[in-house]
Amino acid sequence: SWEERSLLIMRNLDSWDNLWGLSDFILSEMPILPTQLASSWKAPELVKLEKYKAYGIPLDVGERSIRKTTSNGNCIFNAISIALYGDETMALPLKLGSVLTAAENLVPFTKYLCEEYAVNLQRWLSSFALDVEAAEDVESACRNELVRILQAPYSDGTLLHLHIVANYVKRPIHQHCAKDSDLFMQYKQVIYPFNSRFQPSAIHLVWVPSKPKSRHSSYNHVVPAVCSVGPYGSHIEECAFQGLGTCKFIPIGFDEEEGAAWVECTLCGQWVHKECMGVTTRDFFEWDDFPCGCDRLVDGEVSLKR
């Protein structure tokens, strides 16, 4: 299986020279990533919707279904495997592909990290488990950390893992966390691929307490928040135009303070930003029909009158 092959490859890439020298060849042999998120999931539900708050799940996940992930030290990649494939079987191949892709793009990747986190760089890099004194040391620290990730395939939990996997799967990673403290700010980021202009629907991950019944449990476990995929290839609860890569909020991420309003398709249930549809919500009543264009969607393309 790809899980076994990935584990064998990771154990043999024991130095940066091996990783750098073989990355291009191994990537060429890796399975092709799915173009759409999974629409069915073998992983069981973690908790029912009505118990989200008691379990420490924030309300901003909407009505997405929270799925269980195995607590084997690889929960980030387990969660992303569920979101993409419906189960955890591709977690290790995703981790391997993420490291290889980061190694192939090490210079632009480290430059991106330094620019993205220029404010309070030291604090953010410590959350990546990178022990550096200055920005010029980031590249060397990333190189060492990528090798360490391969040597400890069942160990994750840092923001660096989220950055490298977002870049590999070329999808934003939208994090959710119920904690309001500044200490948990890193668990609420939307992480974008640094080398891709086309960014389809995000993968939603939720940080949850490892022991939800304990008041003192740490929020150190990651689970996926999933929902049905609409006709555009995006989540039903996300703007349909994200699936087409043309949502106006893709470059900046959705911010409720921007005042964007939503309209729901009365045919397929897909939600769309009114700005993306070019409509004014006050022109519609609750009982009005509002087709999003899914009735005219053919082979992933739709012609809409603006």
C-alpha positions in Angstrom: 0.0 0.0 0.0 1.0 3.6 -0.4 1.0 3.9 3.4 3.7 1.1 3.7 5.7 2.4 0.8 5.7 6.0 2.2 6.9 4.7 5.6 9.7 2.8 4.0 10.8 5.8 1.9 10.7 8.1 4.9 12.9 5.9 6.9 15.5 5.8 4.2 15.7 9.5 3.6 18.0 10.0 6.6 19.9 13.1 5.5 19.3 16.4 3.6 21.5 15.2 0.8 19.3 12.1 0.3 16.1 14.1 0.6 17.2 16.8 -1.9 18.8 14.3 -4.3 15.7 12.0 -4.5 12.8 14.4 -4.0 12.2 15.0 -7.7 12.1 11.3 -8.6 10.0 10.3 -5.6 7.5 13.1 -6.3 7.1 11.9 -9.9 6.1 8.5 -8.6 3.6 9.8 -6.0 -0.2 9.3 -6.6 -2.0 12.2 -8.2 -3.9 14.3 -5.7 -7.7 14.4 -6.0 -9.2 17.5 -7.6 -12.2 17.6 -5.3 -12.7 17.1 -1.6 -14.3 13.8 -0.4 -18.1 13.7 -0.4 -18.3 10.6 1.8 -16.3 9.6 4.8 -15.5 6.3 6.5 -14.3 8.1 9.6 -17.1 8.2 12.2 -18.5 11.4 13.6 -16.7 12.8 16.6 -19.7 14.5 18.2 -23.3 15.5 17.2 -24.0 19.0 16.1 -26.0 19.9 19.2 -23.1 19.0 21.4 -20.4 21.1 19.6 -20.2 23.8 22.3 -19.9 21.3 25.2 -17.1 19.5 23.3 -15.1 22.7 22.7 -15.9 23.1 19.0 -16.4 26.7 17.9 -19.6 27.8 16.2 -17.8 29.1 13.1 -17.5 25.6 11.7 -21.2 26.0 10.8 -23.1 22.8 10.2 -20.1 20.9 9.0 -19.7 17.3 10.4 -16.7 16.8 12.7 -15.0 13.5 12.1 -12.7 11.4 14.4 -9.0 11.1 13.8 -6.6 8.6 15.3 -4.5 9.9 18.1 -1.2 8.4 16.8 0.9 11.6 16.7 -0.1 12.2 13.1 -3.6 13.8 13.5 -3.0 16.8 11.2 -2.3 14.5 8.2 -5.0 12.0 9.3 -7.5 14.9 9.3 -6.4 16.1 5.8 -6.5 12.6 4.5 -10.1 12.2 5.6 -11.0 15.6 4.0 -9.4 14.6 0.7 -10.0 10.8 0.6 -12.6 10.0 3.2 -10.3 8.0 5.4 -6.8 8.1 7.0 -5.1 5.7 4.6 -3.2 8.5 2.7 -1.9 10.4 5.8 1.7 9.2 5.4 1.8 9.8 1.6 0.5 13.3 2.2 3.2 13.9 4.8 5.9 12.5 2.5 4.7 14.6 -0.5 4.5 17.7 1.7 8.1 17.4 2.8 9.4 16.6 -0.7 7.6 19.6 -2.2 8.9 21.9 0.6 12.4 20.6 -0.1 12.1 21.3 -3.8 11.0 24.9 -3.0 13.0 25.5 0.1 14.4 29.0 -0.8 11.0 30.6 -1.9 9.3 28.7 1.0 11.6 30.2 3.7 11.4 33.6 2.1 7.6 33.4 2.2 7.7 32.4 5.9 10.0 35.4 6.8 7.8 37.8 4.9 4.5 36.4 6.1 5.6 36.5 9.8 7.8 39.5 9.7 6.0 41.0 12.6 7.1 39.1 15.7 9.0 36.6 13.6 10.7 34.9 16.6 7.4 34.1 18.3 5.9 32.5 15.1 9.0 30.5 14.3 9.0 29.0 17.7 5.5 27.8 17.0 6.9 26.0 14.0 9.4 24.3 16.3 12.2 26.2 14.6 14.9 27.3 17.1 16.5 30.2 15.2 18.0 33.5 16.3 17.6 35.5 13.1 15.8 35.4 9.7 18.9 34.3 7.9 18.9 31.1 9.9 15.4 30.1 8.9 16.5 28.2 5.7 18.9 26.0 7.6 16.4 25.4 10.4 13.7 24.4 7.9 16.1 22.0 6.2 16.8 20.3 9.5 13.2 20.2 10.4 12.1 18.6 7.1 14.6 15.7 7.7 13.3 15.4 11.3 9.7 15.1 10.1 10.7 12.1 7.9 12.6 10.5 10.7 9.6 10.9 13.1 6.6 10.0 10.8 4.2 9.9 13.7 4.9 13.2 15.2 3.2 16.5 14.2 1.4 19.5 15.7 3.3 22.5 14.5 2.3 25.2 12.1 5.1 24.2 9.8 3.3 21.0 9.0 0.2 23.0 8.1 2.2 25.3 5.8 3.9 22.5 3.9 0.8 20.4 3.4 -1.2 23.5 2.2 1.5 24.1 -0.3 1.5 20.4 -1.4 -2.3 20.0 -1.8 -2.6 23.6 -3.1 -5.6 24.3 -0.9 -6.0 26.8 1.9 -6.1 25.3 5.4 -8.8 27.0 7.5 -8.3 26.4 11.2 -10.9 26.7 13.9 -10.4 26.9 17.7 -12.8 27.8 20.5 -10.1 29.4 22.6 -10.1 33.2 22.6 -6.7 33.8 24.2 -3.9 35.3 22.1 -1.9 32.2 22.9 -4.3 30.3 20.5 -4.2 32.9 17.7 -2.0 30.5 15.6 -4.9 27.9 15.8 -7.3 30.3 14.0 -5.2 31.1 11.0 -6.2 30.5 7.4 -3.0 29.2 5.8 -2.7 29.7 2.0 -0.4 27.9 -0.4 2.5 30.2 -1.1 3.1 29.1 -4.7 -0.4 28.7 -6.2 -2.7 31.4 -7.5 -5.5 29.0 -8.1 -6.9 28.1 -4.6 -10.0 25.9 -4.6 -12.1 25.1 -1.5 -10.4 25.1 1.8 -9.8 22.2 4.1 -11.3 22.9 7.5 -9.5 21.7 10.6 -10.6 22.0 14.2 -8.4 22.1 17.2 -10.1 20.2 20.0 -9.2 19.2 23.6 -7.5 15.8 23.9 -9.8 15.1 26.9 -13.0 17.1 26.4 -14.4 16.3 29.8 -11.4 17.7 31.6 -11.3 21.5 32.3 -7.6 21.5 32.0 -7.1 19.5 28.8 -4.9 21.0 26.1 -6.2 21.8 22.7 -3.7 19.7 20.9 -5.7 17.3 18.7 -6.9 18.1 15.2 -10.0 16.8 13.5 -11.6 17.6 10.1 -14.8 19.5 9.6 -16.4 18.2 6.4 -19.6 18.7 4.5 -21.2 17.7 1.2 -19.6 19.0 -2.0 -21.9 21.1 -4.2 -22.0 21.1 -8.0 -19.2 23.5 -8.3 -16.8 21.3 -6.4 -16.8 23.5 -3.3 -18.3 22.8 0.1 -22.0 23.5 0.3 -21.3 26.0 3.1 -18.7 27.9 1.2 -19.0 30.2 -1.7 -19.7 28.3 -4.9 -17.1 30.4 -6.7 -14.4 29.0 -4.6 -14.8 25.7 -6.5 -14.3 27.6 -9.7 -11.3 29.5 -8.3 -13.0 32.9 -8.9 -14.4 33.8 -5.5 -13.6 37.5 -4.8 -12.6 36.6 -1.2 -10.0 33.9 -2.2 -7.0 36.2 -2.1 -7.7 37.7 1.3 -9.8 35.1 3.0 -13.4 35.7 4.1 -13.8 38.3 6.8 -17.2 39.0 8.3 -16.1 42.5 9.0 -16.0 43.1 5.2 -19.8 43.0 5.3 -20.1 40.2 2.7 -23.6 38.7 2.7 -24.7 35.3 1.5 -27.5 33.9 -0.6 -28.5 30.3 -0.8 -29.4 28.5 -4.0 -33.0 27.2 -3.8 -32.1 24.3 -6.2 -28.9 22.7 -4.8 -28.5 24.5 -1.4 -25.1 25.9 -2.3 -24.2 29.2 -0.6 -22.7 32.1 -2.7 -21.4 35.6 -1.8 -23.7 38.2 -3.1 -20.6 40.1 -4.4 -19.5 37.0 -6.4 -23.0 36.7 -7.9 -23.3 40.4 -8.6 -26.7 40.6 -6.9 -28.2 42.8 -4.1 -29.8 40.8 -1.3 -32.5 43.4 -0.7 -33.9 42.6 -4.1 -34.8 39.1 -2.9 -37.4 37.9 -0.4 -37.0 34.7 1.7 -39.7 33.0 -0.5 -38.1 34.0 -3.8 -36.4 31.4 -6.0 -32.7 32.0 -6.3 -30.8 29.6 -8.6 -27.0 29.9 -8.3 -26.5 28.7 -11.9 -26.2 25.0 -11.1 -29.0 24.3 -13.5 -26.7 25.7 -16.3 -23.5 24.0 -15.1 -21.9 21.8 -17.8 -18.5 20.1 -17.3 -17.6 22.4 -14.5 -18.4 25.6 -16.5 -21.4 27.9 -16.2 -22.4 31.0 -18.1 -24.0 33.6 -15.8 -25.5 37.0 -16.6 -24.0 39.7 -14.5 
